[in-house]
Amino acid sequence: MNIKKHIRATVIVCSLVVVLRPFPGLAQHNSDGSTTSAQPAPAQRDGQHDFDFEFGTWKIHLKRLLHPLTDSTTWVEFEGTSVTRKVWGGRADLEEFETDSPVGGHIEGLTLRLYNPQTHQWSLYWGTSKSGTLGAPTIGEFKDGHGEFYDTEPSGPNGRSILVRYIWSKTDTDSPHFEQSFSGDGGKTWEVNWITDQTRTNDEADPAAVPQSSEAMKSQSQQAARDGQHDFDFLFGTWNVHLKKLLAPLTGSYTWVEFEGTSVARKVWSGRANLNELEADRPTGHIEGLTLRLYAPQSHQWSLYWATSKGGGADVPTVGEFKNGRGEFFDTEAVGPNHRAVLVRYVWSDVTPNSVHFEQAFSDDGGKTWEANWISDQTRGKDESDKAH
């Protein structure tokens, strides 16, 4: 067949297929002559307020299996307190909790929960005051009041990688139930190893509900060598922010845009961690972000986790420390042209009681040269650090 005739025939057939296919929402003809209205696709559920039930102050009863996936039946029990506060009006939240057991010892932890508006899923990041870092996110969603979240972690015997599952239930009551389970066989079977039952004590997030632990006070009173766990104390409170952002870093661009906004930073774990919320605007843009900073007592370094309300997940941590009043923090990210891996540096400098300077810079030559692409100057405003931003 002539190639032009073949192409023309193919176009005609495709056109007939398009014409004969019923359009969404129009009646479809059945073989018996009846008609059926096509049903529109259901709208995808928006779960950005799924964790609203958690806001407030709680008493916690915790059971923990000591040796998961080893046929162990030894459990220890803890009593404690939990406080969950809104971030971004509930599209994220931060839970702080502290528990004690005569046998199991002391646990001081937090969970940062971020909602992704594109996938309609939550990313849950867990960290403790001993580690000073966040684990990999456990990701999932709620259906009919039942939340399931999954990830893979090296938490099995001998550090083997296993599946991890979180389940939230009874979320429509004042006593929600949480379980963590491990699976060493690819999800065929699950072993529960962490059970938490909460009892509400207050609808509000009481700042004093999670007291400073005796371990933290003891650590502060025994600082022989320099301990940087209070390096970010200068930041607590409310700030007015003037922000400059380079539109196309590492491309030779000199086009900057400027924003005006507000930043609120508040203590977590009595200052050994902190949460910083930023909101800034310009006529054609809006930024809504947060930084969770965790201090590692072993390395004496900070891990800084940045996230935005649009992204729904935390970036890799930028890690470093302060020396002589200047803080430098580094990581590697795929942020350059064509998503090439580059070095990233944060610098905090010029710290005074009422002002501070911050810069983010990229380097694509191994740190020989740095190009600043995010500059903010902050001046202290009215202190509302304990109020919802």
C-alpha positions in Angstrom: 0.0 0.0 0.0 1.1 3.5 -0.8 2.5 5.0 2.4 0.4 8.2 2.1 -2.8 6.1 1.7 -1.7 4.0 4.7 -1.3 7.1 6.9 -4.6 8.5 5.6 -6.4 5.3 6.4 -4.9 5.2 9.9 -6.0 8.8 10.6 -9.6 8.0 9.5 -9.8 4.9 11.8 -8.4 6.8 14.8 -10.8 9.6 14.1 -13.7 7.2 14.1 -12.6 5.7 17.4 -12.5 9.2 19.0 -15.9 10.1 17.6 -17.6 6.8 18.6 -16.2 6.8 22.1 -18.7 8.4 24.5 -17.5 11.6 26.2 -17.3 11.6 30.0 -20.7 12.4 31.6 -22.7 11.6 28.5 -25.2 8.7 28.2 -23.9 5.3 27.0 -26.0 3.0 24.9 -26.3 -0.6 26.2 -26.9 -3.7 24.0 -30.5 -3.9 25.1 -31.2 -0.4 23.8 -31.3 1.3 27.2 -29.0 4.1 28.2 -26.7 4.6 31.2 -25.3 7.9 32.3 -21.5 7.7 32.7 -20.4 8.5 36.2 -17.8 11.2 36.7 -14.5 10.0 38.3 -14.7 10.6 42.1 -12.6 13.5 43.4 -9.5 12.4 45.2 -9.8 12.7 48.9 -7.9 15.6 50.5 -6.4 14.4 53.8 -4.6 17.6 54.9 -6.5 17.6 58.2 -6.3 13.9 59.0 -4.1 14.6 62.0 -6.3 17.3 63.5 -7.4 14.8 66.2 -3.8 14.8 67.6 -3.7 18.5 68.5 -3.5 19.1 72.2 -2.0 17.5 75.3 -2.1 13.8 76.2 -1.2 11.3 78.8 0.6 8.3 77.2 0.8 4.6 78.1 3.5 2.9 76.0 4.3 -0.7 75.5 7.6 -1.7 73.8 8.8 -5.1 72.7 12.5 -5.3 73.6 13.8 -7.6 70.9 11.6 -7.5 67.8 11.7 -10.4 65.2 13.6 -12.7 67.6 10.6 -14.5 69.1 11.0 -12.4 72.2 7.9 -11.9 74.4 9.5 -9.4 76.8 7.7 -6.1 76.9 8.4 -3.0 78.9 5.9 -0.3 79.8 6.2 3.5 80.0 4.1 6.4 81.2 4.5 9.8 79.8 3.1 13.0 78.2 2.7 14.1 74.6 2.0 17.5 73.1 1.1 18.1 69.4 1.0 21.6 67.8 -0.3 22.8 64.5 2.1 23.9 61.7 0.7 25.6 58.6 -2.8 25.6 60.0 -2.8 21.8 60.4 -1.2 20.7 57.1 1.8 19.8 59.2 2.3 19.2 62.9 5.0 18.5 65.4 4.5 16.0 68.2 6.8 16.1 71.3 6.7 13.4 73.8 8.5 12.2 76.9 8.1 8.8 78.7 9.8 7.0 81.5 10.0 3.4 82.8 11.9 1.9 85.8 13.0 -0.9 83.4 13.0 0.7 79.9 14.6 4.0 80.9 13.8 7.4 79.4 12.5 8.2 75.9 12.4 11.8 74.6 11.2 12.0 71.0 9.3 13.9 68.3 7.4 13.3 65.2 7.3 15.8 62.3 4.3 15.1 60.0 4.1 16.8 56.6 1.2 16.6 54.1 1.9 16.3 50.4 -1.0 18.1 48.5 0.0 16.4 45.2 0.0 12.7 46.4 -2.5 13.3 49.3 -0.2 11.4 51.6 1.6 12.1 54.8 5.3 11.8 55.5 6.1 11.0 59.2 9.6 11.7 60.4 10.7 10.4 63.8 13.7 11.6 65.9 15.0 11.4 69.4 17.1 13.7 71.6 19.9 11.1 71.8 20.3 10.7 68.0 19.8 14.4 67.0 18.6 13.3 63.5 15.4 12.3 61.8 14.8 8.8 60.4 13.6 8.1 56.8 9.9 9.1 56.4 7.2 6.6 56.9 4.6 7.4 54.2 0.9 6.7 53.9 -2.7 8.0 54.3 -5.9 7.7 56.2 -9.0 5.8 54.9 -12.2 5.7 57.0 -10.4 7.0 60.1 -7.7 4.3 59.8 -4.2 5.5 59.0 -1.5 3.2 57.5 2.1 4.3 56.8 5.1 2.3 55.5 8.8 2.5 55.0 11.9 0.3 54.9 14.5 0.5 57.7 17.6 -1.4 58.9 15.8 -2.3 62.1 15.9 -6.1 62.0 18.2 -8.5 63.7 21.9 -7.8 62.8 20.8 -4.6 61.1 18.8 -6.3 58.4 16.5 -4.2 56.3 12.8 -4.8 57.0 9.4 -3.4 56.3 8.0 -1.0 58.9 4.3 -0.2 59.4 2.5 2.4 61.5 -1.2 2.2 62.2 -3.4 4.8 63.7 -7.0 3.8 64.9 -9.7 5.1 67.2 -8.9 8.6 65.9 -12.5 9.8 66.4 -12.2 9.4 70.2 -10.3 11.0 73.1 -8.1 7.8 73.3 -6.5 7.2 69.9 -4.4 4.0 69.5 -1.1 3.7 67.7 0.9 0.6 66.7 4.3 0.0 65.0 5.0 -3.3 63.4 7.9 -5.0 61.7 7.9 -7.6 58.9 10.9 -9.7 58.0 9.1 -11.6 55.2 8.1 -8.8 52.8 4.7 -8.1 54.4 3.3 -11.6 54.7 3.3 -11.4 58.4 3.7 -8.5 60.9 4.9 -8.4 64.5 3.7 -5.5 66.7 6.6 -4.0 68.7 5.4 -0.6 69.9 1.9 0.2 71.2 0.7 3.6 72.4 -2.6 4.5 74.0 -3.3 8.2 74.5 -5.8 9.9 76.9 -6.6 13.6 76.2 -5.9 16.0 79.0 -6.2 19.3 77.2 -7.4 20.5 73.8 -4.6 23.0 73.7 -0.9 22.3 73.3 0.3 23.4 76.7 3.9 24.6 76.4 4.7 23.3 79.9 3.1 19.9 79.4 6.4 18.3 78.3 8.8 19.2 81.1 12.6 19.4 80.7 13.9 16.0 81.6 16.3 15.3 84.5 18.8 14.0 81.9 18.7 17.3 80.0 19.2 19.4 83.1 22.0 17.1 84.2 23.6 17.5 80.8 23.4 21.2 81.0 25.0 21.3 84.4 28.0 19.2 83.3 29.2 21.0 80.2 33.0 20.7 80.5 33.9 21.0 76.9 31.9 23.4 74.7 28.4 22.0 74.1 26.5 23.6 71.3 23.0 22.5 72.3 21.9 26.1 72.9 23.5 27.6 69.8 20.2 28.6 68.3 18.7 30.1 71.5 19.2 33.6 69.9 16.5 32.7 67.3 13.6 32.0 69.7 10.8 34.5 69.1 9.2 36.4 66.2 11.2 38.1 63.4 10.5 40.4 60.5 12.3 38.9 57.5 13.6 40.6 54.3 14.5 37.8 51.8 16.4 37.8 48.5 16.2 34.7 46.3 18.3 34.1 43.1 16.0 32.7 40.5 18.4 30.5 38.5 21.4 29.5 40.6 24.6 28.3 38.9 23.5 29.6 35.5 25.3 32.9 35.4 22.0 34.6 36.3 21.9 37.8 38.3 18.1 38.0 38.6 17.0 38.3 42.2 13.5 38.5 43.6 12.7 39.9 47.0 10.2 38.9 49.7 8.9 40.3 52.9 7.7 38.0 55.6 7.7 36.7 59.2 9.6 34.0 61.0 8.7 32.4 64.3 11.1 30.0 66.1 10.2 28.1 69.3 11.9 25.7 71.6 11.7 21.9 71.4 13.2 19.7 74.1 14.0 22.9 76.1 16.1 24.3 73.3 18.1 21.2 72.3 15.9 21.3 69.2 13.7 24.0 67.6 11.0 24.5 65.0 11.2 27.6 62.8 8.2 28.6 60.6 8.7 31.1 57.7 6.0 32.8 55.6 7.0 35.4 53.0 5.3 37.1 50.1 6.0 39.2 47.0 3.5 40.4 44.4 4.0 37.2 42.3 5.0 34.6 44.8 4.5 33.1 48.2 6.8 30.9 50.4 5.6 28.9 53.3 8.3 26.8 54.9 9.7 25.4 58.1 13.1 24.3 59.5 13.4 21.6 62.2 16.8 21.7 63.9 18.0 18.8 66.0 21.1 18.7 68.1 23.3 15.5 68.3 24.9 15.3 71.7 27.6 12.8 70.6 28.9 14.8 67.6 28.0 18.2 69.0 26.5 19.1 65.6 23.1 20.3 64.4 21.0 18.7 61.6 18.8 21.2 59.8 15.7 19.9 57.9 13.9 22.2 55.5 10.4 21.6 54.1 7.7 23.6 52.3 4.0 23.3 52.4 3.9 22.5 48.7 6.5 19.8 48.8 5.1 17.7 51.7 8.5 16.2 52.6 11.7 17.2 54.4 15.0 17.7 52.4 18.2 15.9 53.4 19.7 17.4 56.5 22.2 20.2 56.3 24.7 19.4 59.1 27.2 21.6 61.0 28.0 23.7 64.0 28.8 27.1 65.4 32.3 28.5 66.0 33.0 31.9 67.4 29.4 33.0 66.8 29.3 31.9 63.2 27.3 28.8 62.1 28.2 26.8 59.0 26.2 23.8 57.8 26.7 21.6 54.7 25.1 18.9 52.6 25.0 17.6 49.0 21.8 18.0 46.9 20.7 17.6 43.3 19.7 21.2 42.9 22.1 22.6 40.2 21.4 22.8 36.4 20.0 19.5 35.1 19.7 18.3 38.7 23.4 17.8 39.1 24.7 17.1 42.6 26.2 20.2 44.2 27.5 21.3 47.6 25.1 23.3 49.7 26.1 25.6 52.5 24.2 27.5 55.2 25.8 30.4 57.1 24.4 32.2 60.1 26.3 35.3 61.0 26.2 38.8 62.6 24.1 37.5 65.5 22.8 40.3 67.8 19.9 40.3 70.3 17.7 42.0 67.6 19.1 41.1 64.2 20.7 38.2 62.4 22.0 37.4 58.8 21.5 34.1 56.9 22.8 32.9 53.5 22.4 29.8 51.5 25.1 29.2 48.8 25.8 26.5 46.2 29.2 25.2 44.9 29.7 23.0 41.8 33.4 22.9 42.1 33.9 21.0 45.3 33.8 24.1 47.6 36.4 26.2 45.8 33.9 28.9 45.0 30.4 29.6 46.4 27.4 31.4 44.9 24.9 32.8 47.3 21.3 32.3 46.2 19.2 32.9 49.3 19.9 35.8 51.6 17.7 36.8 54.6 18.1 39.6 57.1 15.9 39.3 60.2 15.0 41.9 62.8 13.2 41.0 65.9 9.5 41.7 66.1 6.7 41.2 68.6 7.4 37.9 70.5 4.6 35.4 69.7 6.7 32.3 69.4 4.3 30.2 71.5 1.3 31.1 69.4 0.1 29.5 66.2 1.7 31.2 63.2 
